[in-house]
Amino acid sequence: MSVSVFFCTFDAMKNLATRRSIRQYSDREVSSELLSKLLTEASRTQTMGNLQLYSVIVTRSEEMKERLSPAHFNQPMVKQAPVILTICADFRRTTRWCEERNAQPGYNNFLSYQNAAIDALLYTQTLCNLMDEEGLGYCYLGTTVYQPQLIIDILQLPKLVMPIATLTVGWPAEAPSLSDRLPLESFVHNETYKDYTSKDIDTYYHNKENLEENRHFCEINHKETLAQIFTDIRYTKKDNEAMSATLMETLKKQGFI
Ligand SMILES: Cc1cc2nc3c(=O)[nH]c(=O)nc-3n(C[C@H](O)[C@H](O)[C@H](O)COP(=O)(O)O)c2cc1C
């Protein structure tokens, strides 16, 4: 028993140490049996009050992928992957349960959205870990929260359901190298938060800033620093503010605020 537990843990660690996003998939089918097994296993994830405040919409049809694609800024994985999973924060099912059982639900508020979003994300990450163990490839699409109303309309999500995460899923057709990570001491604070000095920033970002690919990015985009790639191109103040406004509007429409 202890031996199998040891190997199990070791394998999981090995997979996590080599995990990376996969954006190209082979034609091999992802069977419904395997997908159902993983979706079921992932439901062992902890959730608030054990209410499982999430739902997963499985997309396999070409027609639905075609419709979802613009909502994800036409990222090619959406049409290329055999399976698209849209994971939603869902207080609808729990609310319906309460209504059917002579209980007054009070979940049309921001706190409930936050709790359901946390449940949905924890579930999503457990699923990702399980897919890694199977050798399945996946990519997380943050575009899910950029134009959420499009996704809500396409997937017919009712009030108290918000799309939180999308995973494109399939058997890998690429083997990308591992991406960099900040060193442990850059994100772990002992006892109290220690704010960052200029020297800390120099130390912690040295490796990232000096990677060949990042130097190349700066060069071709005519930017002085890697940080400017983020502030001026990838995640700009203007876009963030516009998409924040859209997100708030959608949360209102979905009944969460
Ligand atoms: C919140 C979030 C949003 C992301 N959005 C996208 C996306 O829209 N498109 C994409 O190709 N990758 C996306 N990713 C994947 C990241 O780019 C990737 O995890 C990161 O660059 C680290 O690379 P790795 O996963 O290969 O280690 C996202 C990941 C997260 C957690």
The ligand as an SDF file (V2000), in Angstrom:
LIG
                    3D

 31 33  0  0  0  0  0  0  0  0999 V2000
   -5.6490   32.9830  -16.4650 C   0  0  0  0  0  0  0  0  0  0  0  0
   -4.9070   32.4070  -17.6470 C   0  0  0  0  0  0  0  0  0  0  0  0
   -5.2000   32.8670  -18.9310 C   0  0  0  0  0  0  0  0  0  0  0  0
   -4.5460   32.3270  -20.0330 C   0  0  0  0  0  0  0  0  0  0  0  0
   -4.9440   32.6860  -21.2810 N   0  0  0  0  0  0  0  0  0  0  0  0
   -4.3600   32.1350  -22.3610 C   0  0  0  0  0  0  0  0  0  0  0  0
   -4.8480   32.4160  -23.6570 C   0  0  0  0  0  0  0  0  0  0  0  0
   -5.8580   33.1190  -23.8370 O   0  0  0  0  0  0  0  0  0  0  0  0
   -4.1730   31.8880  -24.7110 N   0  0  0  0  0  0  0  0  0  0  0  0
   -3.0810   31.0670  -24.5500 C   0  0  0  0  0  0  0  0  0  0  0  0
   -2.5330   30.6210  -25.5560 O   0  0  0  0  0  0  0  0  0  0  0  0
   -2.6290   30.7460  -23.3240 N   0  0  0  0  0  0  0  0  0  0  0  0
   -3.2490   31.2400  -22.2250 C   0  0  0  0  0  0  0  0  0  0  0  0
   -2.8350   30.8910  -20.9660 N   0  0  0  0  0  0  0  0  0  0  0  0
   -1.6750   29.9900  -20.8030 C   0  0  0  0  0  0  0  0  0  0  0  0
   -0.4480   30.8160  -20.3470 C   0  0  0  0  0  0  0  0  0  0  0  0
    0.0220   31.5880  -21.4260 O   0  0  0  0  0  0  0  0  0  0  0  0
    0.6280   29.8390  -19.8420 C   0  0  0  0  0  0  0  0  0  0  0  0
    0.1140   29.0860  -18.7590 O   0  0  0  0  0  0  0  0  0  0  0  0
    1.8870   30.5830  -19.3890 C   0  0  0  0  0  0  0  0  0  0  0  0
    2.4730   31.2760  -20.4390 O   0  0  0  0  0  0  0  0  0  0  0  0
    2.9210   29.6120  -18.8060 C   0  0  0  0  0  0  0  0  0  0  0  0
    3.2290   28.6300  -19.7570 O   0  0  0  0  0  0  0  0  0  0  0  0
    3.0300   27.0700  -19.4500 P   0  0  0  0  0  0  0  0  0  0  0  0
    1.5780   26.8580  -19.1050 O   0  0  0  0  0  0  0  0  0  0  0  0
    3.3950   26.3600  -20.7090 O   0  0  0  0  0  0  0  0  0  0  0  0
    3.9080   26.7330  -18.3000 O   0  0  0  0  0  0  0  0  0  0  0  0
   -3.5060   31.3690  -19.8470 C   0  0  0  0  0  0  0  0  0  0  0  0
   -3.2430   30.8880  -18.5650 C   0  0  0  0  0  0  0  0  0  0  0  0
   -3.9470   31.3740  -17.4850 C   0  0  0  0  0  0  0  0  0  0  0  0
   -3.7010   30.7850  -16.1190 C   0  0  0  0  0  0  0  0  0  0  0  0
  1  2  1  0
  2  3  1  0
  2 30  2  0
  3  4  2  0
  4  5  1  0
  4 28  1  0
  5  6  2  0
  6  7  1  0
  6 13  1  0
  7  8  2  0
  7  9  1  0
  9 10  1  0
 10 11  2  0
 10 12  1  0
 12 13  2  0
 13 14  1  0
 14 15  1  0
 14 28  1  0
 15 16  1  0
 16 17  1  0
 16 18  1  0
 18 19  1  0
 18 20  1  0
 20 21  1  0
 20 22  1  0
 22 23  1  0
 23 24  1  0
 24 25  2  0
 24 26  1  0
 24 27  1  0
 28 29  2  0
 29 30  1  0
 30 31  1  0
M  END
$$$$
